[in-house]
Structure formats: C-alpha cells, structure tokens
Amino acid sequence: MKKANGCNPSNNDYEECYLFDPQILHDLEFENQKSASYKPEINLTNLGEGLTIRPLCISDYDKERFQLMKSQPNLYYTVVIEDTVMHRVVGTTTLVKEMHFIRQCGFRGRIEDVIVHSSYQGKQLGKLLVDALTLLSKRLGCYMVSLECDDRVVPFYSKFGYVKEEEHNYMLRRFIPK
Ligand SMILES: CC(C)(COP(=O)(O)OP(=O)(O)OC[C@H]1O[C@@H](n2cnc3c(N)ncnc32)[C@H](O)[C@@H]1OP(=O)(O)O)[C@@H](O)C(=O)NCCC(=O)NCCS
C-alpha cells in the first residue's frame, strides 16, 4: 500500500480532506456494541501504538478516485488504518450504501475489499475494520449489510454475526476475465 501523507485537520477543512466526517466513526458505540472479542483489548481510539483508524483522506491515494467517490455523497465509506510512524496505510475496507427502490428506497450496506497488510495481520486490525463498518452500516440506517467471501474466510466473518444463507446463490457474469 502507498505511503500515506495523512490529512492535517488543523490546516484542512474536514469536508474537503476526508471522504466522510471522521466524527461518525468516533460516535460509534464500539465498546458496547462490538461483535468480536479482542485480546488484548483494542478499540477505535486505541488500536495499538502508532496506529489510527480514520476515513480515507484525499492525500492517501489517487486524488481523482477520491473525488469521484466523494462526488457520490453518503454512498462510499472507506476507512483506513494508518501506521502514523511509518506514514503508511496498513489496512482498509469500504462500506457501500445502496438505495433499494422496492424497499421504500431503504439502504442496503455492502462491505467490500477488506484487507490488512501482511506485516500487520494477526494484530486484530481486520476484526476492528469489519466490526466498525458493520456498526456503521447499522448506524447509517441500513436494513441489512452483506459481503461476499471465499469459504476460507467464512469463520472470520462469522465473528461479527454474518451467516451464510444456504438458500442464497451468489451468481455473477464476468466481463473481464479474472
Ligand atoms: C482476512 C484478513 C482481513 C484478517 O485480518 P487480520 O488483521 O489478519 O485478522 P485479525 O488479527 O483482525 O483477526 C484475527 C482473528 O481472525 C481469525 N482470522 C484471521 N484471518 C482469518 C482467515 N483468513 N480465515 C479465518 N479466520 C481468520 C483469526 O483466527 C483470529 O481469530 P481469534 O480472534 O478468534 O483469535 C487478513 O488476513 C487479510 O487481509 N487477508 C488477505 C485479504 C483477504 O483475504 N481479505 C478478505 C476478502 S473477503
């Protein structure tokens, strides 16, 4: 993952700097509502030394991609974990909020692209990312949240209450070969 320059909130307006308001993350009642267990205890304000969780920031990656996502307000919630010592993004995931016509335009959440840098795996950061965005989807009023994954990570997602619905088939048609 690319070097993160981070945003300096004192010099930048939150609105311009972050994909969404960081306060939304701070307001999550993570301690009371988290699904997974953490040993040692970590949470959204204390992830471990030199680590912080925040929304994607304009200087993290490609500015054009950031602006494109930002131009669809309240649809994309990409969070990153930054190693503030190394100035590097070490984990990320995205919650996408979809509006569904036949559900009175209710929102369905999808958690996409969960990834933790290999050197940082096993430090509970993946759990924190998925727990946080699951809570966020509820907080944003989604009537459900779902994700797609390989068999091997089903036990990982089960920790947050995700269940495999046997009667549901996941079908796709690729236009670009894998
Ligand atoms: C899957 C992934 C996000 C997990 O992140 P992580 O930071 O390494 O995991 P954590 O340290 O937060 O979680 C540890 C817990 O999850 C379990 N776990 C971690 N990776 C797992 C996996 N691939 N399958 C099943 N369980 C897993 C551990 O056994 C541990 O369980 P415990 O808390 O009961 O002891 C990370 O391994 C990764 O980025 N993998 C490559 C990308 C990927 O596969 N993403 C998922 C796409 S659907």
The ligand as an SDF file (V2000), in Angstrom:
LIG
                    3D

 48 50  0  0  0  0  0  0  0  0999 V2000
   -8.6880  -11.6830    6.3850 C   0  0  0  0  0  0  0  0  0  0  0  0
   -7.8920  -10.5320    6.9730 C   0  0  0  0  0  0  0  0  0  0  0  0
   -8.5700   -9.2130    6.6150 C   0  0  0  0  0  0  0  0  0  0  0  0
   -7.8800  -10.6890    8.5160 C   0  0  0  0  0  0  0  0  0  0  0  0
   -7.2100   -9.5930    9.0800 O   0  0  0  0  0  0  0  0  0  0  0  0
   -6.1980   -9.7600   10.2990 P   0  0  0  0  0  0  0  0  0  0  0  0
   -5.8880   -8.3890   10.7880 O   0  0  0  0  0  0  0  0  0  0  0  0
   -5.0670  -10.6080    9.9160 O   0  0  0  0  0  0  0  0  0  0  0  0
   -7.0740  -10.5730   11.3310 O   0  0  0  0  0  0  0  0  0  0  0  0
   -7.3100  -10.2070   12.8630 P   0  0  0  0  0  0  0  0  0  0  0  0
   -5.9930  -10.2290   13.5470 O   0  0  0  0  0  0  0  0  0  0  0  0
   -8.1290   -8.9920   13.0000 O   0  0  0  0  0  0  0  0  0  0  0  0
   -8.2550  -11.3910   13.2970 O   0  0  0  0  0  0  0  0  0  0  0  0
   -7.7730  -12.4410   13.9720 C   0  0  0  0  0  0  0  0  0  0  0  0
   -8.8800  -13.4340   14.1770 C   0  0  0  0  0  0  0  0  0  0  0  0
   -9.4930  -13.7560   12.9270 O   0  0  0  0  0  0  0  0  0  0  0  0
   -9.1350  -15.0730   12.5500 C   0  0  0  0  0  0  0  0  0  0  0  0
   -8.7010  -14.9990   11.1650 N   0  0  0  0  0  0  0  0  0  0  0  0
   -7.8240  -14.1650   10.6120 C   0  0  0  0  0  0  0  0  0  0  0  0
   -7.6940  -14.4040    9.2990 N   0  0  0  0  0  0  0  0  0  0  0  0
   -8.5220  -15.4220    9.0330 C   0  0  0  0  0  0  0  0  0  0  0  0
   -8.8230  -16.1430    7.8620 C   0  0  0  0  0  0  0  0  0  0  0  0
   -8.2430  -15.8600    6.6760 N   0  0  0  0  0  0  0  0  0  0  0  0
   -9.7250  -17.1440    7.9430 N   0  0  0  0  0  0  0  0  0  0  0  0
  -10.3160  -17.4430    9.1180 C   0  0  0  0  0  0  0  0  0  0  0  0
  -10.0620  -16.8000   10.2770 N   0  0  0  0  0  0  0  0  0  0  0  0
   -9.1720  -15.8150   10.2300 C   0  0  0  0  0  0  0  0  0  0  0  0
   -8.0060  -15.4880   13.4670 C   0  0  0  0  0  0  0  0  0  0  0  0
   -8.0200  -16.8590   13.6890 O   0  0  0  0  0  0  0  0  0  0  0  0
   -8.3150  -14.7130   14.7370 C   0  0  0  0  0  0  0  0  0  0  0  0
   -9.3150  -15.3320   15.4910 O   0  0  0  0  0  0  0  0  0  0  0  0
   -9.4610  -15.0030   17.0780 P   0  0  0  0  0  0  0  0  0  0  0  0
   -9.7400  -13.5580   17.2630 O   0  0  0  0  0  0  0  0  0  0  0  0
  -10.6220  -15.8660   17.4880 O   0  0  0  0  0  0  0  0  0  0  0  0
   -8.1680  -15.4180   17.6920 O   0  0  0  0  0  0  0  0  0  0  0  0
   -6.4100  -10.5190    6.5060 C   0  0  0  0  0  0  0  0  0  0  0  0
   -5.8450  -11.7620    6.7750 O   0  0  0  0  0  0  0  0  0  0  0  0
   -6.2250  -10.1920    5.0230 C   0  0  0  0  0  0  0  0  0  0  0  0
   -6.1100   -9.0280    4.6550 O   0  0  0  0  0  0  0  0  0  0  0  0
   -6.1810  -11.2110    4.1850 N   0  0  0  0  0  0  0  0  0  0  0  0
   -5.9620  -11.0100    2.7550 C   0  0  0  0  0  0  0  0  0  0  0  0
   -7.1530  -10.3590    2.0860 C   0  0  0  0  0  0  0  0  0  0  0  0
   -8.4320  -11.1250    2.3170 C   0  0  0  0  0  0  0  0  0  0  0  0
   -8.4790  -12.3440    2.2340 O   0  0  0  0  0  0  0  0  0  0  0  0
   -9.4900  -10.3560    2.6130 N   0  0  0  0  0  0  0  0  0  0  0  0
  -10.8060  -10.9110    2.8030 C   0  0  0  0  0  0  0  0  0  0  0  0
  -11.5070  -10.8250    1.4920 C   0  0  0  0  0  0  0  0  0  0  0  0
  -13.1710  -11.3790    1.6440 S   0  0  0  0  0  0  0  0  0  0  0  0
  1  2  1  0
  2  3  1  0
  2  4  1  0
  2 36  1  0
  4  5  1  0
  5  6  1  0
  6  7  2  0
  6  8  1  0
  6  9  1  0
  9 10  1  0
 10 11  2  0
 10 12  1  0
 10 13  1  0
 13 14  1  0
 14 15  1  0
 15 16  1  0
 15 30  1  0
 16 17  1  0
 17 18  1  0
 17 28  1  0
 18 19  1  0
 18 27  1  0
 19 20  2  0
 20 21  1  0
 21 22  1  0
 21 27  2  0
 22 23  1  0
 22 24  2  0
 24 25  1  0
 25 26  2  0
 26 27  1  0
 28 29  1  0
 28 30  1  0
 30 31  1  0
 31 32  1  0
 32 33  2  0
 32 34  1  0
 32 35  1  0
 36 37  1  0
 36 38  1  0
 38 39  2  0
 38 40  1  0
 40 41  1  0
 41 42  1  0
 42 43  1  0
 43 44  2  0
 43 45  1  0
 45 46  1  0
 46 47  1  0
 47 48  1  0
M  END
$$$$
